[in-house]
């Protein structure tokens, strides 16, 4: 059974690796990553700005190296790409 995970833990891993965090300012998101809690056992990771797929691929590599299970998906009906991160 997967263990609990927090969006803040994922945010910290990516920030510690030197990736910019995206914040909402001036009516839009700054370029960078952001994580959102998806229940108690999963976190969604997004990239705001250009190079979305390349950044998500890099985040996948970093998070897997940190011991997380990562699956890429695209939101329904042509929505945004995101990562689903869990603990193995």
Residue frames as a rotation matrix with the C-alpha (Angstrom) as fourth column:
UNK 1
0.582 0.813 0.000 0.00
0.813 -0.582 0.000 0.00
0.000 0.000 -1.000 0.00
UNK 2
-0.041 -0.619 0.784 1.44
0.518 -0.684 -0.513 3.42
0.854 0.386 0.349 -0.94
UNK 3
-0.280 -0.149 -0.948 2.50
0.941 -0.238 -0.240 5.73
-0.190 -0.960 0.207 1.82
UNK 4
0.751 0.579 -0.318 1.35
0.556 -0.814 -0.171 9.28
-0.357 -0.048 -0.933 2.47
UNK 5
-0.371 -0.814 0.448 3.07
0.928 -0.345 0.142 12.07
0.039 0.468 0.883 0.59
UNK 6
0.382 0.457 -0.803 2.94
0.519 -0.825 -0.222 15.88
-0.764 -0.332 -0.553 0.81
UNK 7
0.809 -0.020 0.587 3.16
0.527 -0.419 -0.740 18.43
0.261 0.908 -0.329 -2.00
UNK 8
0.855 -0.494 0.158 5.61
-0.516 -0.785 0.342 20.42
-0.045 -0.374 -0.926 0.13
UNK 9
0.344 -0.746 0.571 8.05
-0.017 0.603 0.798 17.49
-0.939 -0.284 0.194 0.16
UNK 10
0.362 -0.150 0.920 8.05
0.892 0.341 -0.295 17.32
-0.269 0.928 0.257 -3.63
UNK 11
0.934 0.003 0.356 8.39
0.121 -0.943 -0.311 21.10
0.335 0.334 -0.881 -3.90
UNK 12
0.693 -0.703 0.159 11.42
-0.499 -0.308 0.810 20.98
-0.521 -0.641 -0.564 -1.58
UNK 13
0.247 -0.608 0.754 13.15
0.503 0.746 0.436 18.22
-0.828 0.272 0.490 -3.60
UNK 14
0.474 -0.010 0.881 12.79
0.868 -0.167 -0.468 20.20
0.152 0.986 -0.071 -6.83
UNK 15
0.949 -0.158 0.273 13.86
-0.190 -0.977 0.093 23.50
0.252 -0.141 -0.957 -5.23
UNK 16
0.570 -0.770 0.288 16.88
-0.250 0.171 0.953 21.81
-0.783 -0.615 -0.095 -3.64
UNK 17
0.128 -0.492 0.861 17.86
0.788 0.577 0.212 20.59
-0.602 0.652 0.462 -7.12
UNK 18
-0.716 -0.541 -0.442 17.83
0.279 -0.802 0.529 24.19
-0.640 0.256 0.725 -8.36
UNK 19
-0.547 0.599 0.584 14.48
0.731 0.002 0.683 24.34
0.408 0.801 -0.439 -10.16
UNK 20
-0.931 0.235 0.278 12.43
-0.295 -0.936 -0.194 27.53
0.215 -0.262 0.941 -9.90
UNK 21
-0.589 0.799 -0.118 9.09
0.680 0.411 -0.607 27.43
-0.437 -0.438 -0.786 -8.13
UNK 22
-0.630 0.455 0.629 6.14
0.396 -0.509 0.764 28.94
0.668 0.731 0.140 -9.99
UNK 23
-0.635 0.462 -0.619 4.09
0.536 -0.313 -0.784 31.55
-0.556 -0.830 -0.049 -8.16
UNK 24
0.144 0.777 0.613 0.90
0.967 -0.242 0.080 33.31
0.211 0.581 -0.786 -9.20
UNK 25
-0.298 -0.286 -0.911 1.69
0.499 -0.860 0.107 37.00
-0.814 -0.423 0.399 -9.71
UNK 26
-0.666 0.015 -0.746 0.17
-0.435 -0.820 0.372 39.69
-0.606 0.572 0.552 -11.88
UNK 27
0.299 0.928 -0.222 -2.67
-0.795 0.114 -0.596 37.48
-0.528 0.355 0.771 -13.06
UNK 28
0.680 -0.135 -0.721 -0.46
-0.474 0.669 -0.572 34.67
0.559 0.731 0.391 -14.40
UNK 29
0.909 -0.406 0.090 1.91
0.216 0.645 0.733 31.93
-0.356 -0.647 0.674 -13.23
UNK 30
0.321 -0.899 -0.297 5.66
-0.873 -0.403 0.275 32.60
-0.367 0.171 -0.914 -13.28
UNK 31
0.408 -0.259 -0.876 7.71
-0.517 0.725 -0.455 30.01
0.753 0.638 0.162 -15.21
UNK 32
-0.620 -0.654 0.434 8.69
-0.756 0.349 -0.554 27.05
0.211 -0.671 -0.711 -13.04
UNK 33
-0.619 0.356 -0.700 7.28
0.249 0.934 0.255 24.00
0.745 -0.016 -0.667 -11.29
UNK 34
-0.398 0.486 0.778 4.43
-0.900 -0.370 -0.229 23.70
0.176 -0.792 0.585 -8.88
UNK 35
-0.867 0.114 -0.484 2.95
0.159 0.986 -0.053 20.81
0.471 -0.123 -0.873 -6.98
UNK 36
-0.234 0.881 0.412 -0.63
-0.880 -0.372 0.295 20.21
0.412 -0.293 0.862 -5.85
UNK 37
-0.751 0.031 0.660 -1.91
-0.432 0.733 -0.526 17.71
-0.500 -0.680 -0.536 -3.33
UNK 38
-0.285 0.649 -0.706 -4.00
-0.750 0.307 0.586 14.97
0.596 0.696 0.399 -4.99
UNK 39
0.771 0.521 -0.367 -5.33
-0.124 0.687 0.716 13.16
0.625 -0.506 0.594 -1.95
UNK 40
0.777 -0.446 0.444 -3.20
-0.528 -0.078 0.846 11.77
-0.343 -0.891 -0.296 0.86
UNK 41
0.376 -0.615 0.693 -1.13
0.243 0.787 0.567 9.42
-0.894 -0.045 0.446 -1.29
UNK 42
0.083 -0.350 0.933 -0.34
0.995 0.073 -0.061 11.40
-0.047 0.934 0.354 -4.46
UNK 43
0.052 -0.143 -0.988 0.94
0.114 -0.982 0.148 14.78
-0.992 -0.120 -0.035 -5.64
UNK 44
0.702 0.144 0.698 0.51
0.707 -0.018 -0.707 16.35
-0.089 0.989 -0.114 -9.08
UNK 45
-0.158 -0.802 -0.576 3.49
0.364 -0.590 0.721 18.25
-0.918 -0.095 0.385 -10.50
UNK 46
0.808 0.423 0.411 3.05
0.558 -0.321 -0.765 20.83
-0.192 0.848 -0.495 -13.27
UNK 47
-0.477 -0.866 -0.148 5.44
0.738 -0.486 0.469 23.05
-0.478 0.115 0.871 -15.20
UNK 48
0.714 0.650 -0.261 4.35
0.442 -0.707 -0.552 26.57
-0.543 0.278 -0.792 -16.09
UNK 49
0.284 -0.596 -0.751 6.07
-0.577 -0.732 0.363 28.24
-0.766 0.330 -0.552 -19.01
UNK 50
0.499 -0.133 -0.856 7.90
-0.831 0.206 -0.516 27.15
0.245 0.969 -0.007 -22.15
UNK 51
-0.425 -0.742 -0.518 9.45
-0.617 0.656 -0.434 23.70
0.662 0.135 -0.737 -22.51
UNK 52
0.288 0.650 0.703 6.76
-0.958 0.190 0.216 21.95
0.007 -0.735 0.678 -20.50
UNK 53
0.944 0.145 -0.297 7.51
-0.178 0.980 -0.090 18.40
0.278 0.138 0.951 -21.67
UNK 54
0.128 -0.978 -0.168 11.29
0.104 0.182 -0.978 18.74
0.986 0.107 0.125 -21.33
UNK 55
-0.416 -0.248 0.875 10.94
-0.758 -0.436 -0.484 20.09
0.502 -0.865 -0.007 -17.79
UNK 56
0.571 0.686 0.451 8.51
-0.819 0.513 0.258 17.34
-0.054 -0.517 0.855 -16.80
UNK 57
0.754 -0.387 -0.531 10.97
0.085 0.859 -0.506 14.74
0.651 0.336 0.680 -18.13
UNK 58
-0.315 -0.916 0.250 13.75
-0.130 -0.219 -0.967 16.31
0.940 -0.337 -0.050 -16.04
UNK 59
-0.130 0.354 0.926 11.53
-0.973 -0.225 -0.050 16.44
0.191 -0.908 0.373 -12.93
UNK 60
0.862 0.457 -0.222 10.71
-0.435 0.889 0.141 12.76
0.262 -0.025 0.965 -13.48
UNK 61
0.291 -0.847 -0.445 14.41
0.221 0.512 -0.830 11.84
0.931 0.143 0.336 -13.49
UNK 62
-0.541 -0.518 0.662 15.14
-0.437 -0.500 -0.748 13.89
0.719 -0.694 0.044 -10.36
UNK 63
0.130 0.689 0.713 12.14
-0.988 0.029 0.153 12.59
0.084 -0.724 0.685 -8.40
UNK 64
0.868 0.126 -0.480 12.84
-0.169 0.985 -0.046 8.97
0.467 0.121 0.876 -9.31
UNK 65
-0.097 -0.979 -0.180 16.44
0.155 0.164 -0.974 9.41
0.983 -0.122 0.136 -8.18
UNK 66
-0.568 -0.037 0.822 15.04
-0.710 -0.482 -0.513 10.71
0.416 -0.875 0.248 -4.87
UNK 67
-0.994 0.069 0.085 13.05
0.020 0.878 -0.477 7.47
-0.108 -0.473 -0.875 -4.47
UNK 68
-0.263 0.955 -0.137 9.60
-0.519 -0.260 -0.815 8.50
-0.814 -0.143 0.564 -5.66
UNK 69
-0.452 0.288 0.844 7.35
0.727 0.668 0.161 6.67
-0.517 0.687 -0.511 -8.12
UNK 70
-0.406 0.231 -0.884 6.46
-0.366 -0.928 -0.074 9.00
-0.837 0.293 0.462 -11.02
UNK 71
-0.292 0.414 0.862 3.91
0.845 0.534 0.029 8.55
-0.449 0.737 -0.505 -13.82
UNK 72
-0.922 -0.001 -0.387 3.31
-0.168 -0.900 0.402 11.11
-0.348 0.436 0.830 -16.57
UNK 73
-0.268 0.874 0.406 -0.23
0.887 0.388 -0.250 11.79
-0.376 0.293 -0.879 -17.71
UNK 74
-0.944 0.123 0.307 -2.26
0.045 -0.872 0.487 14.35
0.327 0.473 0.818 -19.60
UNK 75
-0.658 0.753 -0.015 -5.45
-0.183 -0.179 -0.967 15.73
-0.730 -0.633 0.256 -18.13
UNK 76
-0.218 0.665 0.714 -8.67
0.755 0.579 -0.308 14.66
-0.619 0.472 -0.628 -19.88
UNK 77
0.712 0.633 0.303 -9.93
0.647 -0.423 -0.635 16.37
-0.273 0.648 -0.711 -23.04
UNK 78
0.351 -0.658 0.667 -6.54
0.656 -0.335 -0.676 17.71
0.668 0.674 0.314 -24.11
UNK 79
0.995 0.065 0.074 -5.72
-0.012 -0.670 0.743 19.33
0.098 -0.740 -0.666 -20.78
UNK 80
0.437 -0.881 0.184 -2.31
-0.878 -0.462 -0.128 20.01
0.198 -0.106 -0.975 -19.31
UNK 81
0.238 -0.502 -0.831 0.45
0.128 0.865 -0.485 17.48
0.963 0.010 0.270 -18.88
UNK 82
0.423 -0.141 0.895 1.38
-0.869 -0.344 0.356 16.61
0.258 -0.928 -0.268 -15.33
UNK 83
-0.542 -0.596 -0.593 3.22
-0.259 0.789 -0.556 14.10
0.800 -0.148 -0.582 -13.22
UNK 84
0.740 0.648 0.179 1.60
-0.423 0.242 0.873 11.91
0.523 -0.722 0.453 -10.61
UNK 85
-0.361 -0.933 -0.002 4.07
-0.450 0.176 -0.875 11.33
0.817 -0.315 -0.483 -7.79
UNK 86
0.831 0.546 0.102 3.66
-0.377 0.419 0.826 8.68
0.408 -0.725 0.554 -5.08
UNK 87
-0.125 -0.822 0.556 5.84
-0.971 0.216 0.101 6.81
-0.204 -0.527 -0.825 -2.65
UNK 88
-0.256 0.004 -0.967 6.57
-0.536 0.832 0.146 3.20
0.804 0.555 -0.211 -3.63
